[in-house]
Amino acid sequence: MGIIFNDHQSFITLLENIINIGESTTFYFENGGITIQSLDSTQISFVIATIPAECFKMYDIENEIITIVLANLLELLSCFG
């Protein structure tokens, strides 16, 4: 069970752009791919991005919903280059 990105830098760039909208972001891991949703603090802007499973070298994951503070996730990802 897990995912391997074809292009991890594109994923990081996407997250860096979403962080400008809202701090907390919800990731929906589903059979067909990942859906990312974020709402700004004033509840005016809402972002939805979908990354299809075909965009990954490996995509084998159970249905999961995770809400995370993007700054923390980006800091963690920066440790892996």
MMTF fields as JSON, N, C-alpha, C and O atoms, coordinates in Angstrom:
{
  "mmtfVersion": "1.0.0",
  "mmtfProducer": "UNKNOWN",
  "numBonds": 323,
  "numAtoms": 324,
  "numGroups": 81,
  "numChains": 1,
  "numModels": 1,
  "chainsPerModel": [1],
  "groupsPerChain": [81],
  "chainIdList": ["A"],
  "bondAtomList": [4, 2, 8, 6, 12, 10, 16, 14, 20, 18, 24, 22, 28, 26, 32, 30, 36, 34, 40, 38, 44, 42, 48, 46, 52, 50, 56, 54, 60, 58, 64, 62, 68, 66, 72, 70, 76, 74, 80, 78, 84, 82, 88, 86, 92, 90, 96, 94, 100, 98, 104, 102, 108, 106, 112, 110, 116, 114, 120, 118, 124, 122, 128, 126, 132, 130, 136, 134, 140, 138, 144, 142, 148, 146, 152, 150, 156, 154, 160, 158, 164, 162, 168, 166, 172, 170, 176, 174, 180, 178, 184, 182, 188, 186, 192, 190, 196, 194, 200, 198, 204, 202, 208, 206, 212, 210, 216, 214, 220, 218, 224, 222, 228, 226, 232, 230, 236, 234, 240, 238, 244, 242, 248, 246, 252, 250, 256, 254, 260, 258, 264, 262, 268, 266, 272, 270, 276, 274, 280, 278, 284, 282, 288, 286, 292, 290, 296, 294, 300, 298, 304, 302, 308, 306, 312, 310, 316, 314, 320, 318],
  "bondOrderList": [1, 1, 1, 1, 1, 1, 1, 1, 1, 1, 1, 1, 1, 1, 1, 1, 1, 1, 1, 1, 1, 1, 1, 1, 1, 1, 1, 1, 1, 1, 1, 1, 1, 1, 1, 1, 1, 1, 1, 1, 1, 1, 1, 1, 1, 1, 1, 1, 1, 1, 1, 1, 1, 1, 1, 1, 1, 1, 1, 1, 1, 1, 1, 1, 1, 1, 1, 1, 1, 1, 1, 1, 1, 1, 1, 1, 1, 1, 1, 1],
  "groupList": [{"groupName": "MET", "atomNameList": ["N", "CA", "C", "O"], "elementList": ["N", "C", "C", "O"], "formalChargeList": [0, 0, 0, 0], "bondAtomList": [1, 0, 2, 1, 3, 2], "bondOrderList": [1, 1, 2], "singleLetterCode": "M", "chemCompType": "L-PEPTIDE LINKING"}, {"groupName": "GLY", "atomNameList": ["N", "CA", "C", "O"], "elementList": ["N", "C", "C", "O"], "formalChargeList": [0, 0, 0, 0], "bondAtomList": [1, 0, 2, 1, 3, 2], "bondOrderList": [1, 1, 2], "singleLetterCode": "G", "chemCompType": "PEPTIDE LINKING"}, {"groupName": "ILE", "atomNameList": ["N", "CA", "C", "O"], "elementList": ["N", "C", "C", "O"], "formalChargeList": [0, 0, 0, 0], "bondAtomList": [1, 0, 2, 1, 3, 2], "bondOrderList": [1, 1, 2], "singleLetterCode": "I", "chemCompType": "L-PEPTIDE LINKING"}, {"groupName": "PHE", "atomNameList": ["N", "CA", "C", "O"], "elementList": ["N", "C", "C", "O"], "formalChargeList": [0, 0, 0, 0], "bondAtomList": [1, 0, 2, 1, 3, 2], "bondOrderList": [1, 1, 2], "singleLetterCode": "F", "chemCompType": "L-PEPTIDE LINKING"}, {"groupName": "ASN", "atomNameList": ["N", "CA", "C", "O"], "elementList": ["N", "C", "C", "O"], "formalChargeList": [0, 0, 0, 0], "bondAtomList": [1, 0, 2, 1, 3, 2], "bondOrderList": [1, 1, 2], "singleLetterCode": "N", "chemCompType": "L-PEPTIDE LINKING"}, {"groupName": "ASP", "atomNameList": ["N", "CA", "C", "O"], "elementList": ["N", "C", "C", "O"], "formalChargeList": [0, 0, 0, 0], "bondAtomList": [1, 0, 2, 1, 3, 2], "bondOrderList": [1, 1, 2], "singleLetterCode": "D", "chemCompType": "L-PEPTIDE LINKING"}, {"groupName": "HIS", "atomNameList": ["N", "CA", "C", "O"], "elementList": ["N", "C", "C", "O"], "formalChargeList": [0, 0, 0, 0], "bondAtomList": [1, 0, 2, 1, 3, 2], "bondOrderList": [1, 1, 2], "singleLetterCode": "H", "chemCompType": "L-PEPTIDE LINKING"}, {"groupName": "GLN", "atomNameList": ["N", "CA", "C", "O"], "elementList": ["N", "C", "C", "O"], "formalChargeList": [0, 0, 0, 0], "bondAtomList": [1, 0, 2, 1, 3, 2], "bondOrderList": [1, 1, 2], "singleLetterCode": "Q", "chemCompType": "L-PEPTIDE LINKING"}, {"groupName": "SER", "atomNameList": ["N", "CA", "C", "O"], "elementList": ["N", "C", "C", "O"], "formalChargeList": [0, 0, 0, 0], "bondAtomList": [1, 0, 2, 1, 3, 2], "bondOrderList": [1, 1, 2], "singleLetterCode": "S", "chemCompType": "L-PEPTIDE LINKING"}, {"groupName": "THR", "atomNameList": ["N", "CA", "C", "O"], "elementList": ["N", "C", "C", "O"], "formalChargeList": [0, 0, 0, 0], "bondAtomList": [1, 0, 2, 1, 3, 2], "bondOrderList": [1, 1, 2], "singleLetterCode": "T", "chemCompType": "L-PEPTIDE LINKING"}, {"groupName": "LEU", "atomNameList": ["N", "CA", "C", "O"], "elementList": ["N", "C", "C", "O"], "formalChargeList": [0, 0, 0, 0], "bondAtomList": [1, 0, 2, 1, 3, 2], "bondOrderList": [1, 1, 2], "singleLetterCode": "L", "chemCompType": "L-PEPTIDE LINKING"}, {"groupName": "GLU", "atomNameList": ["N", "CA", "C", "O"], "elementList": ["N", "C", "C", "O"], "formalChargeList": [0, 0, 0, 0], "bondAtomList": [1, 0, 2, 1, 3, 2], "bondOrderList": [1, 1, 2], "singleLetterCode": "E", "chemCompType": "L-PEPTIDE LINKING"}, {"groupName": "TYR", "atomNameList": ["N", "CA", "C", "O"], "elementList": ["N", "C", "C", "O"], "formalChargeList": [0, 0, 0, 0], "bondAtomList": [1, 0, 2, 1, 3, 2], "bondOrderList": [1, 1, 2], "singleLetterCode": "Y", "chemCompType": "L-PEPTIDE LINKING"}, {"groupName": "VAL", "atomNameList": ["N", "CA", "C", "O"], "elementList": ["N", "C", "C", "O"], "formalChargeList": [0, 0, 0, 0], "bondAtomList": [1, 0, 2, 1, 3, 2], "bondOrderList": [1, 1, 2], "singleLetterCode": "V", "chemCompType": "L-PEPTIDE LINKING"}, {"groupName": "ALA", "atomNameList": ["N", "CA", "C", "O"], "elementList": ["N", "C", "C", "O"], "formalChargeList": [0, 0, 0, 0], "bondAtomList": [1, 0, 2, 1, 3, 2], "bondOrderList": [1, 1, 2], "singleLetterCode": "A", "chemCompType": "L-PEPTIDE LINKING"}, {"groupName": "PRO", "atomNameList": ["N", "CA", "C", "O"], "elementList": ["N", "C", "C", "O"], "formalChargeList": [0, 0, 0, 0], "bondAtomList": [1, 0, 2, 1, 3, 2], "bondOrderList": [1, 1, 2], "singleLetterCode": "P", "chemCompType": "L-PEPTIDE LINKING"}, {"groupName": "CYS", "atomNameList": ["N", "CA", "C", "O"], "elementList": ["N", "C", "C", "O"], "formalChargeList": [0, 0, 0, 0], "bondAtomList": [1, 0, 2, 1, 3, 2], "bondOrderList": [1, 1, 2], "singleLetterCode": "C", "chemCompType": "L-PEPTIDE LINKING"}, {"groupName": "LYS", "atomNameList": ["N", "CA", "C", "O"], "elementList": ["N", "C", "C", "O"], "formalChargeList": [0, 0, 0, 0], "bondAtomList": [1, 0, 2, 1, 3, 2], "bondOrderList": [1, 1, 2], "singleLetterCode": "K", "chemCompType": "L-PEPTIDE LINKING"}],
  "groupTypeList": [0, 1, 2, 2, 3, 4, 5, 6, 7, 8, 3, 2, 9, 10, 10, 11, 4, 2, 2, 4, 2, 1, 11, 8, 9, 9, 3, 12, 3, 11, 4, 1, 1, 2, 9, 2, 7, 8, 10, 5, 8, 9, 7, 2, 8, 3, 13, 2, 14, 9, 2, 15, 14, 11, 16, 3, 17, 0, 12, 5, 2, 11, 4, 11, 2, 2, 9, 2, 13, 10, 14, 4, 10, 10, 11, 10, 10, 8, 16, 3, 1],
  "groupIdList": [1, 2, 3, 4, 5, 6, 7, 8, 9, 10, 11, 12, 13, 14, 15, 16, 17, 18, 19, 20, 21, 22, 23, 24, 25, 26, 27, 28, 29, 30, 31, 32, 33, 34, 35, 36, 37, 38, 39, 40, 41, 42, 43, 44, 45, 46, 47, 48, 49, 50, 51, 52, 53, 54, 55, 56, 57, 58, 59, 60, 61, 62, 63, 64, 65, 66, 67, 68, 69, 70, 71, 72, 73, 74, 75, 76, 77, 78, 79, 80, 81],
  "secStructList": [7, 3, 3, 3, 3, 1, 7, 2, 2, 2, 2, 2, 2, 2, 2, 2, 2, 2, 6, 6, 6, 7, 1, 3, 3, 3, 3, 3, 3, 3, 6, 6, 3, 3, 3, 3, 3, 3, 3, 7, 6, 6, 1, 7, 7, 3, 3, 3, 3, 3, 3, 3, 4, 4, 4, 3, 3, 3, 3, 3, 7, 7, 7, 3, 3, 3, 3, 3, 3, 2, 2, 2, 2, 2, 2, 2, 2, 2, 6, 6, 7],
  "xCoordList": [0.841, 0.0, 0.887, 1.77, 0.665, 1.437, 1.339, 0.654, 2.049, 2.091, 3.534, 4.313, 3.864, 5.15, 4.847, 4.19, 5.324, 5.064, 5.948, 7.114, 5.39, 6.204, 7.072, 8.247, 6.482, 7.179, 6.828, 5.859, 7.608, 7.286, 7.38, 6.688, 8.226, 8.362, 7.068, 6.731, 6.352, 5.064, 4.056, 3.272, 4.076, 3.191, 3.531, 2.636, 4.816, 5.245, 4.849, 4.395, 5.016, 4.621, 3.121, 2.688, 2.333, 0.884, 0.568, -0.249, 1.212, 0.972, 1.415, 0.744, 2.535, 3.016, 2.032, 1.922, 1.322, 0.306, -0.972, -1.61, -1.339, -2.552, -2.373, -3.332, -1.154, -0.916, -1.225, -1.52, -1.158, -1.511, -3.005, -3.432, -3.8, -5.258, -5.652, -6.361, -5.199, -5.607, -4.528, -3.711, -4.537, -3.532, -3.82, -2.949, -5.034, -5.403, -5.989, -6.756, -5.605, -6.057, -6.485, -5.888, -7.522, -8.015, -7.645, -7.881, -7.059, -6.688, -7.635, -7.796, -8.259, -9.126, -8.388, -8.259, -7.908, -7.229, -8.283, -8.868, -8.522, -9.543, -8.935, -7.798, -9.676, -9.163, -8.692, -7.698, -9.387, -9.069, -7.997, -7.57, -7.547, -6.529, -6.746, -7.484, -6.089, -6.151, -6.932, -6.687, -7.866, -8.546, -8.107, -8.136, -7.698, -7.209, -8.17, -8.503, -8.621, -9.542, -9.015, -8.516, -9.133, -8.703, -9.63, -10.033, -9.958, -10.821, -10.058, -9.442, -10.099, -9.37, -10.075, -11.228, -9.371, -9.881, -11.13, -11.93, -11.309, -12.505, -13.67, -14.77, -13.418, -14.415, -14.976, -16.167, -14.088, -14.468, -13.911, -14.604, -12.664, -12.007, -11.948, -11.59, -12.311, -12.3, -11.563, -11.922, -10.55, -9.742, -9.96, -9.941, -10.169, -10.236, -9.262, -9.333, -8.37, -7.44, -7.511, -7.563, -7.512, -7.55, -6.314, -5.964, -5.668, -4.518, -4.918, -5.045, -5.118, -5.536, -4.458, -3.269, -4.88, -3.957, -2.919, -1.815, -3.251, -2.329, -1.103, -0.119, -1.142, -0.02, 1.048, 2.033, 0.872, 1.803, 2.49, 1.901, 3.738, 4.432, 3.745, 3.561, 3.365, 2.63, 1.53, 1.78, 0.329, -0.784, -1.601, -2.44, -1.349, -2.047, -2.387, -1.571, -3.599, -3.959, -5.439, -6.272, -5.736, -7.123, -7.792, -7.108, -9.097, -9.808, -9.521, -9.808, -8.954, -8.592, -8.891, -8.834, -9.209, -9.378, -8.453, -8.523, -7.579, -6.604, -6.657, -6.589, -6.779, -6.677, -5.371, -5.072, -4.595, -3.262, -2.955, -3.473, -2.117, -1.622, -0.519, 0.489, -0.713, 0.203, 1.641, 2.576, 1.831, 3.196, 3.955, 5.145, 3.272, 3.907, 4.242, 5.314, 3.322, 3.564, 4.72, 5.579, 4.747, 5.835, 7.184, 8.201, 7.188, 8.436, 8.907, 10.098, 7.98, 8.314, 8.838, 9.845, 8.165, 8.588, 9.945, 10.684, 10.28, 11.588, 12.749, 13.881, 12.469, 13.502, 13.897, 14.963, 13.033, 13.283, 13.81, 13.995, 14.052, 14.619, 13.591, 13.877],
  "yCoordList": [-1.179, 0.0, 1.243, 1.372, 2.143, 3.371, 4.042, 3.57, 5.167, 5.895, 6.313, 6.592, 6.346, 6.866, 7.848, 7.499, 9.075, 10.12, 9.962, 9.584, 10.254, 10.379, 11.625, 11.606, 12.707, 13.996, 14.637, 15.391, 14.344, 14.844, 16.369, 16.984, 16.99, 18.447, 19.149, 20.205, 18.579, 19.155, 19.102, 20.033, 18.018, 17.888, 18.941, 19.566, 19.139, 20.15, 21.547, 22.363, 21.831, 23.128, 23.354, 24.456, 22.314, 22.411, 22.772, 23.656, 22.094, 22.367, 23.774, 24.442, 24.232, 25.586, 26.649, 27.72, 26.348, 27.286, 27.218, 28.241, 26.04, 25.89, 26.536, 27.066, 26.499, 27.063, 28.559, 29.118, 29.206, 30.626, 30.857, 31.975, 29.808, 29.906, 29.594, 30.374, 28.468, 28.06, 27.25, 26.6, 27.297, 26.56, 25.069, 24.254, 24.719, 23.307, 22.841, 23.548, 21.643, 21.074, 19.634, 18.918, 19.228, 17.86, 17.08, 17.528, 15.904, 14.998, 13.811, 13.153, 13.544, 12.381, 11.382, 11.593, 10.302, 9.251, 8.223, 7.563, 8.092, 7.192, 6.318, 6.542, 5.333, 4.411, 5.122, 4.717, 6.165, 6.854, 7.918, 8.462, 8.234, 9.253, 10.048, 9.635, 11.194, 12.059, 13.321, 13.949, 13.685, 14.97, 15.802, 15.344, 17.038, 17.946, 19.119, 19.722, 19.45, 20.572, 21.496, 21.046, 22.796, 23.784, 24.993, 25.432, 25.517, 26.685, 27.761, 27.487, 28.984, 30.052, 30.424, 30.054, 31.157, 31.467, 32.342, 32.305, 33.134, 33.981, 33.244, 33.784, 32.014, 31.149, 31.756, 31.643, 32.403, 32.978, 32.136, 31.885, 31.703, 30.934, 29.46, 29.098, 28.629, 27.182, 26.546, 26.779, 25.757, 25.135, 23.635, 23.01, 23.065, 21.613, 21.233, 21.772, 20.32, 19.805, 18.282, 17.674, 17.681, 16.22, 15.733, 16.252, 14.745, 14.116, 12.667, 11.866, 12.328, 10.963, 9.934, 10.249, 8.72, 7.643, 7.408, 6.946, 7.716, 7.516, 8.422, 8.183, 9.447, 10.377, 9.854, 10.545, 8.671, 8.085, 6.868, 6.145, 6.64, 5.409, 4.213, 3.167, 4.402, 3.378, 4.071, 5.062, 3.546, 4.088, 2.914, 2.363, 2.544, 1.431, 1.879, 1.769, 2.382, 2.97, 2.727, 2.717, 2.537, 2.392, 3.763, 4.787, 3.79, 5.058, 5.666, 5.066, 6.858, 7.562, 9.04, 9.571, 9.702, 11.156, 11.69, 11.279, 12.62, 13.188, 14.702, 15.249, 15.383, 16.836, 17.185, 16.68, 18.061, 18.371, 19.848, 20.466, 20.4, 21.764, 21.69, 21.01, 22.391, 22.265, 22.655, 22.039, 23.652, 24.067, 22.899, 22.718, 22.113, 20.95, 19.88, 19.276, 19.653, 18.656, 19.085, 18.27, 20.357, 20.845, 20.762, 20.463, 21.025, 20.909, 19.456, 19.183, 18.536, 17.121, 16.693, 15.991, 17.108, 16.741, 17.303, 16.694, 18.467, 19.074, 18.225, 18.348, 17.386, 16.498, 15.399, 14.797, 15.142, 14.065, 14.566, 13.787, 15.876, 16.444, 16.606, 17.071],
  "zCoordList": [0.0, 0.0, 0.0, 0.849, -0.928, -0.974, -2.328, -3.236, -2.439, -3.701, -3.987, -3.075, -5.275, -5.733, -6.851, -7.832, -6.703, -7.68, -8.911, -8.799, -10.089, -11.298, -11.203, -11.569, -10.707, -10.618, -9.284, -9.194, -8.244, -6.909, -6.831, -6.02, -7.663, -7.615, -8.048, -7.511, -9.002, -9.409, -8.266, -8.08, -7.506, -6.347, -5.299, -4.731, -5.044, -4.074, -4.546, -3.744, -5.832, -6.386, -6.224, -5.887, -6.464, -6.263, -4.817, -4.563, -3.867, -2.45, -2.072, -1.285, -2.622, -2.332, -2.819, -2.222, -3.9, -4.389, -3.563, -3.318, -3.143, -2.328, -0.959, -0.399, -0.409, 0.926, 0.951, 2.007, -0.219, -0.296, -0.116, 0.173, -0.284, -0.121, 1.315, 1.951, 1.819, 3.167, 3.847, 3.196, 5.163, 5.94, 5.974, 5.672, 6.34, 6.434, 5.111, 4.457, 4.745, 3.478, 3.722, 4.526, 3.017, 3.14, 1.886, 0.764, 2.098, 1.019, 1.045, 2.073, -0.092, -0.245, -1.126, -2.332, -0.535, -1.28, -1.671, -0.812, -2.973, -3.485, -4.568, -4.983, -5.023, -6.034, -7.299, -7.902, -7.701, -8.951, -8.838, -9.856, -7.626, -7.444, -6.169, -5.275, -6.105, -4.925, -5.268, -6.298, -4.406, -4.507, -3.316, -2.174, -3.601, -2.57, -2.489, -3.509, -1.276, -1.069, 0.013, 1.045, -0.236, 0.746, 0.69, -0.387, 1.847, 1.985, 2.739, 3.769, 2.227, 2.923, 4.225, 4.446, 5.078, 6.417, 6.385, 7.32, 5.319, 5.22, 4.57, 4.448, 4.159, 3.524, 2.242, 1.95, 1.484, 0.188, -0.955, -1.94, -0.823, -1.876, -1.491, -0.371, -2.459, -2.26, -3.431, -4.585, -3.152, -4.191, -4.161, -3.101, -5.343, -5.488, -6.599, -7.703, -6.31, -7.31, -7.276, -6.207, -8.451, -8.545, -9.283, -10.344, -8.719, -9.363, -9.65, -8.724, -10.923, -11.261, -10.921, -10.908, -10.651, -10.299, -11.391, -11.099, -12.638, -13.753, -13.672, -14.373, -12.839, -12.695, -11.74, -11.48, -11.228, -10.269, -10.86, -11.664, -10.462, -10.854, -10.216, -10.838, -8.938, -8.214, -7.412, -6.726, -7.506, -6.718, -6.2, -6.912, -4.972, -4.331, -2.92, -2.006, -2.755, -1.463, -1.18, -2.086, 0.078, 0.53, 0.558, 0.565, 0.575, 0.7, 2.066, 3.102, 2.05, 3.279, 3.11, 2.0, 4.213, 4.243, 5.322, 6.48, 4.922, 5.855, 5.745, 4.645, 6.88, 6.925, 7.619, 8.701, 6.978, 7.487, 7.263, 6.332, 8.116, 7.932, 6.877, 7.072, 5.76, 4.632, 4.964, 4.451, 5.801, 6.16, 6.78, 6.521, 7.593, 8.217, 7.179, 7.223, 6.252, 5.21, 4.309, 3.973, 3.916, 3.063, 3.766, 3.14, 5.058, 5.824, 5.844, 5.69, 6.032, 6.016, 4.648, 4.561, 3.588, 2.241, 1.875, 1.102, 2.424, 2.127, 2.671, 2.205, 3.634, 4.196, 3.206, 3.333, 2.22, 1.265, -0.069, -1.004, -0.155, -1.379, -2.39, -3.493]
}
